[in-house]
Amino acid sequence: MDINKYSPKFRLKNKDLLHLADLSTEEIFEILYAAKQMKKKYRVGEIVNILRGKTVGLLFGNVSTRTRVAFELGIRQLGGDYIFLPKNETQLSRGESVKDTAVMLGRFGLSALVLRGFVDAELEEFAAHSDIPVINGISDTAHPLQVLSDIFTVWEKKGKLENLKLAYIGDGNNVANSLIIGCSKCDMNISIASPSGYSPVKSVVERGMQFGDVVITDSIAEAVRDADIVYTDVFISMSDEDDEQKKAKLEKYRVTKDVMALAKEDALFMHCMPVRRGEEVTADVADGPQSIMYDQAENRLHLNKAVLALLMNER
Ligand code: CP
């Protein structure tokens, strides 16, 4: 489906945003159009107070710069309030159940809950016991808001999504999983090049193949050939132990100028950040003219605001 021919209604049927697989292509487009509108209003300084009187809980189990700041500032910009709850300072860290936490947070009057650093089973349990929207700010298997922001950024830069090719190089982690589902649902082709043992999980790849063209390979050249976008992420994710063996296997999967030269001439470089220059990408690529990683990062703000507005049935 061509996003440029889609007419947004600025409505979402989904109450929660846990995984991109739960969203239809139309629902993804609704979010992307809402992000475009949010960004336009932000740029012209239009005041949008749609979260006035509402408080969002930010329950974070791991560290964050982009996700936290994009939510905290975004909620303020929409006239709302938030409570930042580090998981290790709540009774969850001492064994209180997810169910009791979820029910109680709703009773106290939170209007939405963002969870970061939880496993999928906990996300599902929070959603099952919450009357308020539950949003996945990163889990062990997925990073849906990051990838929605990435796809929004691609749409901005390339003017379309359909038939573009994104090549992901490196560890088949939660970002790679969400890219597979997000790109395939938006009619983008995605190729993942990873060393053996570090490909994305089979169930996610099979799910992505139901929606679009997904190629899994160990060949960087095959993945990057004719790519419009080359994407990478850190070798060792936050949820992983430092692993020298894994780093050694991924060493050859660094995005360099030579790798970029295998893609289309006008290919863009993307990274969800934080970046480790010299590990998964060389500095001349990360800071070079093809890199759009700071645009991706900025768009986290507009995208998060759009998601809050849509899930809380406002715009
Ligand atoms: N990309 C991303 O999620 O950034 P943070 O870890 O800083 O939130």
Residues whose N, C-alpha, C, O or C-beta is under 5 A from the ligand:
A	BS01	CP	V63 S64 T65 R66 T67 R68 C272 M273 P274
